[in-house]
Structure formats: structure tokens, C-alpha cells
Amino acid sequence: MTMLREIFSKDHDIDAIVSALSALRRASQAQRYGNAAPPQLPSKFVMASIVEGITAALYPRHYGPPELPFDSTDEFIATTLKTCLGGLREQVRREFALFPIDAPDEQRLRPTDIVDAFARAIPRVRMLLDADIRAAYAGDPAAKSLDEIIFCYPGVAALIKHRLAHELYRLGVPMLARIVAEIAHSQTGIDIHPGAEIDQGFFIDHGTGVVIGETARIGKNVRLYQAVTLGAKRFDIDENGALEKGKPRHPILEDDVVIYAGATVLGRITIGRGSTIGGNVWLTHSIPPGSNITQAKARIELFDHGAGI
């Protein structure tokens, strides 16, 4: 390391750069943690490994070891879950250390409690995902099998991670939930905040560029296409000019809604059951059940012999 520093110092003042970064780092840490030593941060690398393991436990034939013997499947799932849940407990502990909970001791959830509740939710997550996969098969004429959907569809890959992230978010570890959500975002181009509530039978076709905000609520059997945004129209501020966080600000989609590519739906509005939103529509008001919203039709006018001048 010293040799490398001497080599680089011929062209760059490495010592001065390191000193400046050190001062900035200490100032930032003092602002966040005071004089206390900075706590350990959760690990994105470890969380990625945990998510991969739990995904393999959910769908061992697709994400588990190649040629996993059928009679060894339960043993594989048990071993994988024990490892992943043990690792998750440490990551929850680190988030708790980073954001201490201001509550009486008897009301505090311990990392073990969080992980136990998360573990109990895993079968329900599988049930929801099975419904999502069936919806994808029913809604895409190009789909040849359920296995193809599980292996290949980015919407399903994003939903697997979202449903795990949502459980973490619901149980009070939002940073870990956001880490899982951003893993899905980087892998699929689909950005779903872990706070979004999504019922069963959800299908994102193609998916690239889909954005779903924190307080969005999505009913059963909803289908979205690529580049759909379920966003906020405006952000409320308090008397000091700071953003008010946590308020409902994203759309509610009732059951059986379809939204086509490029549509933008903003604000705490309700899209009524069975409605269809056409491509590239910009919508900022609620619509009743059974609505069909499309862009105004393009009009072509031909002017001959100077007409229209």
C-alpha cells in the first residue's frame, strides 16, 4: 500500500486527498452520530445473498442447485432458510443500531422477533407469487409455460423481491427493505417501493421503466405494461418548509385494472375496478369503475392549393 501511494504521489497528491476525505468523513459522522463510534452498516452484499437464498427456498427447482434431487428438496430448503434467517437477524440488528427505536423496552421488537415474523410470512409470499405467475401466464399469449415465466420474466423477478421487501418494510426494517428493492431495480429496471401494497394476481408485462410509489395500493388481477408510473402529484410541506413524509400520495388501483405502456397516474386518486388506461395517458383525477381512458385521437388535415393559409 505504501509503495502504491509513493507511485501515485508522483502524479497526484494522494496524501492530501486522503486527508481531505478523512476530514469530510469525520464531519459527516459527527453530524449523524455525535461523538459515538459509527455503528456497523447493513451489508448490501449479504442482503443480496440472503434474497437469493430465500428465492431458492421459494422455488428450489428454478433457483436452487442444478439437478437438485427431488427427495432432497425439503432438506435443501430447511438448510437454506436456517442460513438465510440467521444472516438476516444480524442485518436487522445492524439496522436497529443505526436507527434506535424510541419506545419502551416492553414494546420494542427484537431482531429475533422480526425475523421470526418474516419467516412465518414466507409461505404466504409463495402463495401470492403463485397467483402472480398464473396471472402472467394467462395474460401473455407469448408465454409457453409457467416454468418459462418463473425463469425468464423480469416482472416476476421484481415481484419475488418486492414481496420479500414488503414484509421487511411492514415489520419495521425499511432500510433492509429498500436494499432488496434496489437489488430488484438494478436487475430488472422495475422500481417498486417496498411500502407499496400489492394484492395477488399482479402482472407486469415487459416491465422496463415501471415505477410504483411507496403508498400505492394495487388490487387483485391488475396488469401494467412497461414505463407505467404510479407516482405522487405533489408533496405536502410542514410549517418549516420540510417535506411531510409518510402521507398517502400515490394512486389506488382497484381490482382488474389494466394500464398500458407509458401511462402516468399521479396523486392519491382511485382507478375504479375493471378500468383500462391507454398508452401514454397522463391521469391526475379519479375515475369510476369500468372506465376506458385513452389519448385524444390524432387528427390529420390535408391542405391543397393553398388551403389553410
Stockholm file with secondary structure:
# STOCKHOLM 1.0

chainA/1-309         MTMLREIFSKDHDIDAIVSALSALRRASQAQRYGNAAPPQLPSKFVMASIVEGITAALYPRHYGPPELPFDSTDEFIATTLKTCLGGLREQVRREFALFPIDAPDEQRLRPTDIVDAFARAIPRVRMLLDADIRAAYAGDPAAKSLDEIIFCYPGVAALIKHRLAHELYRLGVPMLARIVAEIAHSQTGIDIHPGAEIDQGFFIDHGTGVVIGETARIGKNVRLYQAVTLGAKRFDIDENGALEKGKPRHPILEDDVVIYAGATVLGRITIGRGSTIGGNVWLTHSIPPGSNITQAKARIELFDHGAGI
#=GR chainA/1-309 SS CHHHHHHHHTTSCHHHHHHHHHHHHHHHHHHHHTTSCCCCCCCHHHHHHHHHHHHHHHSHHHHSCTTCCGGGHHHHHHHHHHHHHHHHHHHHHHHHHHSCCCSCGGGCCCHHHHHHHHHHHHHHHHHHHHHHHHHHHHHCTTCCCHHHHHHHCHHHHHHHHHHHHHHHHHTTCHHHHHHHHHHHHHHHSCEECTTCEECSSCEESSCTTCEECTTCEECTTCEECTTCEEECSCCCBCTTSCBCCSCCCSCEECTTCEECTTCEEESSCEECTTCEECTTCEECSCBCTTCEECCCCCCCCCCCTTTTC
#=GC SS_cons         CHHHHHHHHTTSCHHHHHHHHHHHHHHHHHHHHTTSCCCCCCCHHHHHHHHHHHHHHHSHHHHSCTTCCGGGHHHHHHHHHHHHHHHHHHHHHHHHHHSCCCSCGGGCCCHHHHHHHHHHHHHHHHHHHHHHHHHHHHHCTTCCCHHHHHHHCHHHHHHHHHHHHHHHHHTTCHHHHHHHHHHHHHHHSCEECTTCEECSSCEESSCTTCEECTTCEECTTCEECTTCEEECSCCCBCTTSCBCCSCCCSCEECTTCEECTTCEEESSCEECTTCEECTTCEECSCBCTTCEECCCCCCCCCCCTTTTC
//
